[in-house]
């Protein structure tokens, strides 16, 4: 009889592909994903010995805020998934740093924005998550490379990922340039930053990437202080104590098969060839999100691209890695902390 863990891994890694998507699953991907999940679990269990268990990436949250996600009137051809009809969804949004460690906000790092729509009847989880970082491309190409990335993190030696040996042909210079670009971005307030999916997803019968862009004016006098180690959270709270915020949610449709690859998230899709199209408006009202109760609620939430409806199914190798890695991270974290895993159904 098959071990339950092996069966789960098989279900996670050998995913059905769609004819339109050009998903190509390498023969060594399943083995690589198995290694990744093992490393993720070991890292979380090791860190938990010093205290409570936490996420292996995007550990430091700036906070979770209540929001409204309003779908705009769209042409019939674009009404698919959660964008079918001009309706509103209540949403939680988590803002975070990308690192698996808590560090000063002045340290260069990716900044994350994860949106959770609630009341999604056609999603198994009852929710739809949109996970993004503040850069249009990712710096890891595929599952095999992700193994090396996880090993480098475990050894606290990121240079080994970009320079795995003395042979220049094995250097990951493009990935290094992307990582430097991400870490060099100056962010004073998470509410005044653009975010991208980096990886592709289904949009009905085609594929998309998505992005959110601020549509409101930042309250500069109150929300750009950078002296505190937690200035990103503090600037967000000052902003939302004095006014709301909003973002345009946009999709970029895949129009060129070769120039817009599914399996390589280190390649940017040309906006000239396919501009981003606004499909929804995100409104974040004035609020206080820094209470101990709400920060605890934020920590206990789980986000994954695989909380989704079929019409927005994640595509490509890195998203297949995320299915296993995010599930493992959430399961082990909640297990060690003695917390029930459940999706919110309302505010």
TIFITOR-607188 format. One record per residue (C-alpha): x, y, z; residue in three letters. Coordinates in pm, whole numbers, padded with zeros to 5 digits. Layout:
<site c1="X" c2="Y" c3="Z" residu="ALA"/>
...
***
This chain:
<site c1="00000" c2="00000" c3="00000" residu="UNK"/>
<site c1="00136" c2="00344" c3="-00093" residu="UNK"/>
<site c1="00252" c2="00571" c3="00189" residu="UNK"/>
<site c1="00010" c2="00867" c3="00221" residu="UNK"/>
<site c1="00295" c2="01116" c3="00184" residu="UNK"/>
<site c1="00414" c2="00955" c3="-00140" residu="UNK"/>
<site c1="00058" c2="00950" c3="-00274" residu="UNK"/>
<site c1="00012" c2="01319" c3="-00188" residu="UNK"/>
<site c1="00339" c2="01407" c3="-00357" residu="UNK"/>
<site c1="00230" c2="01219" c3="-00670" residu="UNK"/>
<site c1="-00098" c2="01409" c3="-00679" residu="UNK"/>
<site c1="00082" c2="01740" c3="-00629" residu="UNK"/>
<site c1="00363" c2="01697" c3="-00879" residu="UNK"/>
<site c1="00209" c2="01505" c3="-01167" residu="UNK"/>
<site c1="-00048" c2="01764" c3="-01259" residu="UNK"/>
<site c1="-00269" c2="01759" c3="-01568" residu="UNK"/>
<site c1="-00163" c2="02013" c3="-01827" residu="UNK"/>
<site c1="-00382" c2="02205" c3="-02066" residu="UNK"/>
<site c1="-00323" c2="02206" c3="-02439" residu="UNK"/>
<site c1="-00319" c2="02585" c3="-02457" residu="UNK"/>
<site c1="-00068" c2="02633" c3="-02177" residu="UNK"/>
<site c1="00244" c2="02468" c3="-02322" residu="UNK"/>
<site c1="00325" c2="02333" c3="-01977" residu="UNK"/>
<site c1="00622" c2="02098" c3="-02004" residu="UNK"/>
<site c1="00698" c2="01897" c3="-01691" residu="UNK"/>
<site c1="01065" c2="01786" c3="-01683" residu="UNK"/>
<site c1="01137" c2="01425" c3="-01593" residu="UNK"/>
<site c1="01343" c2="01529" c3="-01288" residu="UNK"/>
<site c1="01087" c2="01775" c3="-01150" residu="UNK"/>
<site c1="00903" c2="01536" c3="-00917" residu="UNK"/>
<site c1="01230" c2="01437" c3="-00749" residu="UNK"/>
<site c1="01333" c2="01801" c3="-00717" residu="UNK"/>
<site c1="01000" c2="01897" c3="-00557" residu="UNK"/>
<site c1="01035" c2="01612" c3="-00312" residu="UNK"/>
<site c1="01376" c2="01746" c3="-00210" residu="UNK"/>
<site c1="01236" c2="02098" c3="-00176" residu="UNK"/>
<site c1="00952" c2="01994" c3="00053" residu="UNK"/>
<site c1="01194" c2="01799" c3="00270" residu="UNK"/>
<site c1="01425" c2="02102" c3="00302" residu="UNK"/>
<site c1="01132" c2="02333" c3="00377" residu="UNK"/>
<site c1="01005" c2="02103" c3="00651" residu="UNK"/>
<site c1="01351" c2="02060" c3="00804" residu="UNK"/>
<site c1="01408" c2="02436" c3="00806" residu="UNK"/>
<site c1="01076" c2="02508" c3="00976" residu="UNK"/>
<site c1="01124" c2="02234" c3="01237" residu="UNK"/>
<site c1="01479" c2="02353" c3="01311" residu="UNK"/>
<site c1="01375" c2="02718" c3="01353" residu="UNK"/>
<site c1="01077" c2="02615" c3="01569" residu="UNK"/>
<site c1="01316" c2="02475" c3="01831" residu="UNK"/>
<site c1="01400" c2="02839" c3="01914" residu="UNK"/>
<site c1="01032" c2="02936" c3="01954" residu="UNK"/>
<site c1="00715" c2="02915" c3="01749" residu="UNK"/>
<site c1="00714" c2="02783" c3="01392" residu="UNK"/>
<site c1="00691" c2="03035" c3="01110" residu="UNK"/>
<site c1="00684" c2="03060" c3="00731" residu="UNK"/>
<site c1="01000" c2="02958" c3="00550" residu="UNK"/>
<site c1="00971" c2="03267" c3="00325" residu="UNK"/>
<site c1="00784" c2="03598" c3="00367" residu="UNK"/>
<site c1="00815" c2="03552" c3="00743" residu="UNK"/>
<site c1="00795" c2="03919" c3="00847" residu="UNK"/>
<site c1="00446" c2="04054" c3="00792" residu="UNK"/>
<site c1="00381" c2="04427" c3="00794" residu="UNK"/>
<site c1="00016" c2="04347" c3="00854" residu="UNK"/>
<site c1="-00309" c2="04214" c3="00711" residu="UNK"/>
<site c1="-00569" c2="04469" c3="00605" residu="UNK"/>
<site c1="-00936" c2="04444" c3="00516" residu="UNK"/>
<site c1="-01019" c2="04538" c3="00158" residu="UNK"/>
<site c1="-01282" c2="04524" c3="-00112" residu="UNK"/>
<site c1="-01210" c2="04373" c3="-00455" residu="UNK"/>
<site c1="-01455" c2="04511" c3="-00712" residu="UNK"/>
<site c1="-01463" c2="04357" c3="-01059" residu="UNK"/>
<site c1="-01498" c2="04617" c3="-01335" residu="UNK"/>
<site c1="-01740" c2="04593" c3="-01630" residu="UNK"/>
<site c1="-01551" c2="04381" c3="-01885" residu="UNK"/>
<site c1="-01602" c2="04256" c3="-02242" residu="UNK"/>
<site c1="-01765" c2="03913" c3="-02261" residu="UNK"/>
<site c1="-01435" c2="03759" c3="-02376" residu="UNK"/>
<site c1="-01268" c2="03862" c3="-02046" residu="UNK"/>
<site c1="-01544" c2="03752" c3="-01812" residu="UNK"/>
<site c1="-01393" c2="03437" c3="-01668" residu="UNK"/>
<site c1="-01333" c2="03296" c3="-01321" residu="UNK"/>
<site c1="-01368" c2="03556" c3="-01047" residu="UNK"/>
<site c1="-01395" c2="03825" c3="-01316" residu="UNK"/>
<site c1="-01726" c2="03692" c3="-01450" residu="UNK"/>
<site c1="-01972" c2="03968" c3="-01366" residu="UNK"/>
<site c1="-01935" c2="04304" c3="-01192" residu="UNK"/>
<site c1="-01942" c2="04184" c3="-00834" residu="UNK"/>
<site c1="-01756" c2="04268" c3="-00514" residu="UNK"/>
<site c1="-01553" c2="04036" c3="-00293" residu="UNK"/>
<site c1="-01441" c2="04097" c3="00065" residu="UNK"/>
<site c1="-01065" c2="04042" c3="00087" residu="UNK"/>
<site c1="-00774" c2="04016" c3="00326" residu="UNK"/>
<site c1="-00439" c2="04148" c3="00202" residu="UNK"/>
<site c1="-00109" c2="04053" c3="00365" residu="UNK"/>
<site c1="00199" c2="04270" c3="00310" residu="UNK"/>
<site c1="00539" c2="04123" c3="00393" residu="UNK"/>
<site c1="00914" c2="04108" c3="00337" residu="UNK"/>
<site c1="01040" c2="03819" c3="00127" residu="UNK"/>
<site c1="01308" c2="03683" c3="00359" residu="UNK"/>
<site c1="01263" c2="03381" c3="00583" residu="UNK"/>
<site c1="01414" c2="03585" c3="00867" residu="UNK"/>
<site c1="01298" c2="03892" c3="01057" residu="UNK"/>
<site c1="01527" c2="04179" c3="00968" residu="UNK"/>
<site c1="01533" c2="04557" c3="00961" residu="UNK"/>
<site c1="01310" c2="04697" c3="00686" residu="UNK"/>
<site c1="01605" c2="04898" c3="00556" residu="UNK"/>
<site c1="01772" c2="04574" c3="00440" residu="UNK"/>
<site c1="01721" c2="04510" c3="00069" residu="UNK"/>
<site c1="01454" c2="04246" c3="00017" residu="UNK"/>
<site c1="01154" c2="04154" c3="-00194" residu="UNK"/>
<site c1="00824" c2="04299" c3="-00072" residu="UNK"/>
<site c1="00516" c2="04084" c3="-00100" residu="UNK"/>
<site c1="00144" c2="04149" c3="-00142" residu="UNK"/>
<site c1="-00091" c2="03851" c3="-00108" residu="UNK"/>
<site c1="-00463" c2="03897" c3="-00171" residu="UNK"/>
<site c1="-00726" c2="03653" c3="-00042" residu="UNK"/>
<site c1="-01076" c2="03689" c3="-00188" residu="UNK"/>
<site c1="-01351" c2="03529" c3="00018" residu="UNK"/>
<site c1="-01684" c2="03380" c3="-00081" residu="UNK"/>
<site c1="-01553" c2="03201" c3="-00393" residu="UNK"/>
<site c1="-01807" c2="02922" c3="-00441" residu="UNK"/>
<site c1="-01620" c2="02745" c3="-00723" residu="UNK"/>
<site c1="-01292" c2="02723" c3="-00530" residu="UNK"/>
<site c1="-01230" c2="02414" c3="-00316" residu="UNK"/>
<site c1="-01086" c2="02638" c3="-00043" residu="UNK"/>
<site c1="-01368" c2="02891" c3="-00070" residu="UNK"/>
<site c1="-01106" c2="03153" c3="-00146" residu="UNK"/>
<site c1="-00899" c2="03290" c3="-00435" residu="UNK"/>
<site c1="-00541" c2="03394" c3="-00356" residu="UNK"/>
<site c1="-00331" c2="03624" c3="-00575" residu="UNK"/>
<site c1="00035" c2="03618" c3="-00460" residu="UNK"/>
<site c1="00281" c2="03885" c3="-00582" residu="UNK"/>
<site c1="00618" c2="04049" c3="-00527" residu="UNK"/>
<site c1="00737" c2="04399" c3="-00621" residu="UNK"/>
<site c1="00920" c2="04289" c3="-00937" residu="UNK"/>
<site c1="00789" c2="04158" c3="-01271" residu="UNK"/>
<site c1="01009" c2="03846" c3="-01285" residu="UNK"/>
<site c1="01140" c2="03581" c3="-01047" residu="UNK"/>
<site c1="01506" c2="03490" c3="-00994" residu="UNK"/>
<site c1="01468" c2="03110" c3="-00990" residu="UNK"/>
<site c1="01402" c2="02939" c3="-01323" residu="UNK"/>
<site c1="01270" c2="02590" c3="-01239" residu="UNK"/>
<site c1="01233" c2="02317" c3="-00977" residu="UNK"/>
<site c1="01589" c2="02185" c3="-01008" residu="UNK"/>
<site c1="01730" c2="02534" c3="-00958" residu="UNK"/>
<site c1="01491" c2="02583" c3="-00666" residu="UNK"/>
<site c1="01656" c2="02286" c3="-00492" residu="UNK"/>
<site c1="01991" c2="02466" c3="-00513" residu="UNK"/>
<site c1="01827" c2="02787" c3="-00393" residu="UNK"/>
<site c1="01681" c2="02612" c3="-00087" residu="UNK"/>
<site c1="02015" c2="02448" c3="-00009" residu="UNK"/>
<site c1="02187" c2="02787" c3="-00029" residu="UNK"/>
<site c1="01931" c2="02937" c3="00212" residu="UNK"/>
<site c1="01978" c2="02646" c3="00454" residu="UNK"/>
<site c1="02353" c2="02702" c3="00451" residu="UNK"/>
<site c1="02314" c2="03081" c3="00475" residu="UNK"/>
<site c1="02530" c2="03104" c3="00163" residu="UNK"/>
<site c1="02327" c2="03261" c3="-00117" residu="UNK"/>
<site c1="02639" c2="03315" c3="-00332" residu="UNK"/>
<site c1="02652" c2="02938" c3="-00384" residu="UNK"/>
<site c1="02325" c2="02957" c3="-00573" residu="UNK"/>
<site c1="02448" c2="03222" c3="-00818" residu="UNK"/>
<site c1="02805" c2="03084" c3="-00839" residu="UNK"/>
<site c1="02773" c2="02706" c3="-00786" residu="UNK"/>
<site c1="03132" c2="02632" c3="-00892" residu="UNK"/>
<site c1="03433" c2="02760" c3="-01083" residu="UNK"/>
<site c1="03288" c2="02698" c3="-01428" residu="UNK"/>
<site c1="03152" c2="03031" c3="-01564" residu="UNK"/>
<site c1="02908" c2="02838" c3="-01781" residu="UNK"/>
<site c1="02722" c2="02741" c3="-01461" residu="UNK"/>
<site c1="02701" c2="03094" c3="-01322" residu="UNK"/>
<site c1="02344" c2="03222" c3="-01285" residu="UNK"/>
<site c1="02419" c2="03579" c3="-01390" residu="UNK"/>
<site c1="02070" c2="03662" c3="-01518" residu="UNK"/>
<site c1="01919" c2="03538" c3="-01193" residu="UNK"/>
<site c1="02179" c2="03736" c3="-00995" residu="UNK"/>
<site c1="02094" c2="04055" c3="-01183" residu="UNK"/>
<site c1="01725" c2="03999" c3="-01106" residu="UNK"/>
<site c1="01793" c2="03937" c3="-00737" residu="UNK"/>
<site c1="02004" c2="04254" c3="-00719" residu="UNK"/>
<site c1="01730" c2="04453" c3="-00891" residu="UNK"/>
<site c1="01474" c2="04328" c3="-00640" residu="UNK"/>
<site c1="01692" c2="04399" c3="-00338" residu="UNK"/>
<site c1="01786" c2="04744" c3="-00469" residu="UNK"/>
<site c1="01430" c2="04872" c3="-00490" residu="UNK"/>
<site c1="01352" c2="05141" c3="-00237" residu="UNK"/>
<site c1="01013" c2="05094" c3="-00072" residu="UNK"/>
<site c1="00898" c2="05338" c3="00196" residu="UNK"/>
<site c1="00536" c2="05226" c3="00214" residu="UNK"/>
<site c1="00385" c2="04898" c3="00087" residu="UNK"/>
<site c1="00071" c2="05091" c3="-00015" residu="UNK"/>
<site c1="00270" c2="05296" c3="-00268" residu="UNK"/>
<site c1="00434" c2="05012" c3="-00459" residu="UNK"/>
<site c1="00350" c2="04809" c3="-00770" residu="UNK"/>
<site c1="00344" c2="04429" c3="-00743" residu="UNK"/>
<site c1="00353" c2="04151" c3="-01006" residu="UNK"/>
<site c1="00266" c2="03781" c3="-01014" residu="UNK"/>
<site c1="00597" c2="03700" c3="-01195" residu="UNK"/>
<site c1="00460" c2="03353" c3="-01274" residu="UNK"/>
<site c1="00173" c2="03275" c3="-01519" residu="UNK"/>
<site c1="-00181" c2="03158" c3="-01449" residu="UNK"/>
<site c1="-00483" c2="03051" c3="-01646" residu="UNK"/>
<site c1="-00726" c2="03317" c3="-01760" residu="UNK"/>
<site c1="-01004" c2="03099" c3="-01891" residu="UNK"/>
<site c1="-00876" c2="02944" c3="-02214" residu="UNK"/>
<site c1="-00557" c2="03147" c3="-02229" residu="UNK"/>
<site c1="-00279" c2="03241" c3="-01986" residu="UNK"/>
<site c1="-00208" c2="03561" c3="-01794" residu="UNK"/>
<site c1="00023" c2="03734" c3="-01555" residu="UNK"/>
<site c1="-00124" c2="03992" c3="-01320" residu="UNK"/>
<site c1="-00015" c2="04305" c3="-01140" residu="UNK"/>
<site c1="-00152" c2="04566" c3="-00900" residu="UNK"/>
<site c1="-00064" c2="04935" c3="-00921" residu="UNK"/>
<site c1="-00150" c2="05207" c3="-00666" residu="UNK"/>
<site c1="-00429" c2="05433" c3="-00785" residu="UNK"/>
<site c1="-00448" c2="05669" c3="-00488" residu="UNK"/>
<site c1="-00222" c2="05943" c3="-00362" residu="UNK"/>
<site c1="00021" c2="05862" c3="-00084" residu="UNK"/>
<site c1="00005" c2="06078" c3="00229" residu="UNK"/>
<site c1="00377" c2="06160" c3="00204" residu="UNK"/>
<site c1="00412" c2="06369" c3="00519" residu="UNK"/>
<site c1="00289" c2="06082" c3="00735" residu="UNK"/>
<site c1="00394" c2="05765" c3="00558" residu="UNK"/>
<site c1="00754" c2="05786" c3="00435" residu="UNK"/>
<site c1="00955" c2="05781" c3="00760" residu="UNK"/>
<site c1="01239" c2="05526" c3="00739" residu="UNK"/>
<site c1="01430" c2="05540" c3="01068" residu="UNK"/>
<site c1="01248" c2="05261" c3="01253" residu="UNK"/>
<site c1="01336" c2="04895" c3="01194" residu="UNK"/>
<site c1="00963" c2="04837" c3="01128" residu="UNK"/>
<site c1="00895" c2="05151" c3="00924" residu="UNK"/>
<site c1="00697" c2="04967" c3="00655" residu="UNK"/>
<site c1="00429" c2="04861" c3="00903" residu="UNK"/>
<site c1="00435" c2="05198" c3="01077" residu="UNK"/>
<site c1="00401" c2="05391" c3="00751" residu="UNK"/>
<site c1="00111" c2="05169" c3="00643" residu="UNK"/>
<site c1="-00067" c2="05231" c3="00974" residu="UNK"/>
<site c1="-00011" c2="05609" c3="00960" residu="UNK"/>
<site c1="-00147" c2="05609" c3="00607" residu="UNK"/>
<site c1="-00459" c2="05409" c3="00691" residu="UNK"/>
<site c1="-00524" c2="05611" c3="01008" residu="UNK"/>
<site c1="-00564" c2="05921" c3="00792" residu="UNK"/>
<site c1="-00718" c2="05788" c3="00470" residu="UNK"/>
<site c1="-00778" c2="05485" c3="00253" residu="UNK"/>
<site c1="-00572" c2="05334" c3="-00027" residu="UNK"/>
<site c1="-00654" c2="05172" c3="-00359" residu="UNK"/>
<site c1="-00494" c2="04959" c3="-00629" residu="UNK"/>
<site c1="-00581" c2="04876" c3="-00987" residu="UNK"/>
<site c1="-00574" c2="04499" c3="-01043" residu="UNK"/>
<site c1="-00456" c2="04431" c3="-01399" residu="UNK"/>
<site c1="-00403" c2="04126" c3="-01619" residu="UNK"/>
<site c1="-00156" c2="04075" c3="-01903" residu="UNK"/>
<site c1="-00276" c2="03818" c3="-02155" residu="UNK"/>
<site c1="-00036" c2="03581" c3="-02328" residu="UNK"/>
<site c1="-00026" c2="03673" c3="-02696" residu="UNK"/>
<site c1="00310" c2="03525" c3="-02810" residu="UNK"/>
<site c1="00394" c2="03161" c3="-02739" residu="UNK"/>
<site c1="00774" c2="03180" c3="-02760" residu="UNK"/>
<site c1="00829" c2="03532" c3="-02625" residu="UNK"/>
<site c1="00594" c2="03471" c3="-02331" residu="UNK"/>
<site c1="00706" c2="03135" c3="-02188" residu="UNK"/>
<site c1="00504" c2="02941" c3="-01933" residu="UNK"/>
<site c1="00795" c2="02749" c3="-01781" residu="UNK"/>
<site c1="01047" c2="03032" c3="-01734" residu="UNK"/>
<site c1="00942" c2="03303" c3="-01481" residu="UNK"/>
<site c1="01280" c2="03475" c3="-01520" residu="UNK"/>
<site c1="01159" c2="03605" c3="-01859" residu="UNK"/>
<site c1="00948" c2="03921" c3="-01858" residu="UNK"/>
<site c1="00644" c2="03932" c3="-02086" residu="UNK"/>
<site c1="00658" c2="04241" c3="-02305" residu="UNK"/>
<site c1="00407" c2="04509" c3="-02210" residu="UNK"/>
<site c1="00447" c2="04653" c3="-02559" residu="UNK"/>
<site c1="00325" c2="04325" c3="-02707" residu="UNK"/>
<site c1="00053" c2="04281" c3="-02445" residu="UNK"/>
<site c1="-00029" c2="04576" c3="-02215" residu="UNK"/>
<site c1="-00175" c2="04521" c3="-01870" residu="UNK"/>
<site c1="-00553" c2="04563" c3="-01868" residu="UNK"/>
<site c1="-00738" c2="04686" c3="-01554" residu="UNK"/>
<site c1="-01002" c2="04430" c3="-01452" residu="UNK"/>
<site c1="-01073" c2="04515" c3="-01088" residu="UNK"/>
<site c1="-01035" c2="04790" c3="-00827" residu="UNK"/>
<site c1="-00900" c2="04716" c3="-00479" residu="UNK"/>
<site c1="-01016" c2="04956" c3="-00207" residu="UNK"/>
<site c1="-00854" c2="04954" c3="00138" residu="UNK"/>
<site c1="-01055" c2="05170" c3="00382" residu="UNK"/>
<site c1="-00923" c2="05360" c3="00683" residu="UNK"/>
<site c1="-00853" c2="05109" c3="00961" residu="UNK"/>
<site c1="-00630" c2="05000" c3="01246" residu="UNK"/>
<site c1="-00461" c2="04669" c3="01167" residu="UNK"/>
<site c1="-00181" c2="04666" c3="01427" residu="UNK"/>
<site c1="-00373" c2="04527" c3="01724" residu="UNK"/>
<site c1="-00217" c2="04212" c3="01877" residu="UNK"/>
<site c1="-00529" c2="04012" c3="01784" residu="UNK"/>
<site c1="-00517" c2="04111" c3="01417" residu="UNK"/>
<site c1="-00142" c2="04059" c3="01391" residu="UNK"/>
<site c1="-00190" c2="03709" c3="01536" residu="UNK"/>
<site c1="-00473" c2="03643" c3="01289" residu="UNK"/>
<site c1="-00242" c2="03759" c3="01009" residu="UNK"/>
<site c1="00033" c2="03523" c3="01118" residu="UNK"/>
<site c1="-00205" c2="03226" c3="01122" residu="UNK"/>
<site c1="-00340" c2="03285" c3="00769" residu="UNK"/>
<site c1="-00214" c2="03070" c3="00482" residu="UNK"/>
<site c1="-00168" c2="03200" c3="00129" residu="UNK"/>
<site c1="-00098" c2="02989" c3="-00178" residu="UNK"/>
<site c1="-00157" c2="03036" c3="-00552" residu="UNK"/>
<site c1="-00340" c2="02704" c3="-00534" residu="UNK"/>
<site c1="-00631" c2="02851" c3="-00338" residu="UNK"/>
<site c1="-00799" c2="02909" c3="-00671" residu="UNK"/>
<site c1="-01076" c2="02847" c3="-00919" residu="UNK"/>
<site c1="-00992" c2="02632" c3="-01220" residu="UNK"/>
<site c1="-01001" c2="02931" c3="-01457" residu="UNK"/>
<site c1="-00703" c2="03084" c3="-01269" residu="UNK"/>
<site c1="-00503" c2="02766" c3="-01211" residu="UNK"/>
<site c1="-00130" c2="02837" c3="-01163" residu="UNK"/>
<site c1="00092" c2="02738" c3="-01454" residu="UNK"/>
<site c1="00459" c2="02645" c3="-01488" residu="UNK"/>
<site c1="00725" c2="02470" c3="-01286" residu="UNK"/>
<site c1="00774" c2="02729" c3="-01012" residu="UNK"/>
<site c1="00401" c2="02725" c3="-00944" residu="UNK"/>
<site c1="00410" c2="02344" c3="-00929" residu="UNK"/>
<site c1="00692" c2="02381" c3="-00674" residu="UNK"/>
<site c1="00480" c2="02629" c3="-00480" residu="UNK"/>
<site c1="00191" c2="02385" c3="-00457" residu="UNK"/>
<site c1="00402" c2="02138" c3="-00261" residu="UNK"/>
<site c1="00625" c2="02388" c3="-00076" residu="UNK"/>
<site c1="00345" c2="02619" c3="00041" residu="UNK"/>
<site c1="00129" c2="02326" c3="00148" residu="UNK"/>
<site c1="00419" c2="02178" c3="00346" residu="UNK"/>
<site c1="00506" c2="02513" c3="00504" residu="UNK"/>
<site c1="00148" c2="02580" c3="00613" residu="UNK"/>
<site c1="00082" c2="02227" c3="00739" residu="UNK"/>
<site c1="00401" c2="02198" c3="00945" residu="UNK"/>
<site c1="00375" c2="02553" c3="01082" residu="UNK"/>
<site c1="00019" c2="02506" c3="01204" residu="UNK"/>
<site c1="00092" c2="02158" c3="01336" residu="UNK"/>
<site c1="00389" c2="02273" c3="01546" residu="UNK"/>
<site c1="00200" c2="02578" c3="01675" residu="UNK"/>
<site c1="-00108" c2="02372" c3="01761" residu="UNK"/>
<site c1="-00335" c2="02586" c3="01541" residu="UNK"/>
<site c1="-00620" c2="02465" c3="01323" residu="UNK"/>
<site c1="-00579" c2="02547" c3="00954" residu="UNK"/>
<site c1="-00886" c2="02710" c3="00811" residu="UNK"/>
<site c1="-00976" c2="02973" c3="00552" residu="UNK"/>
<site c1="-01162" c2="03288" c3="00661" residu="UNK"/>
<site c1="-01518" c2="03326" c3="00536" residu="UNK"/>
<site c1="-01572" c2="03689" c3="00640" residu="UNK"/>
<site c1="-01413" c2="03975" c3="00832" residu="UNK"/>
***
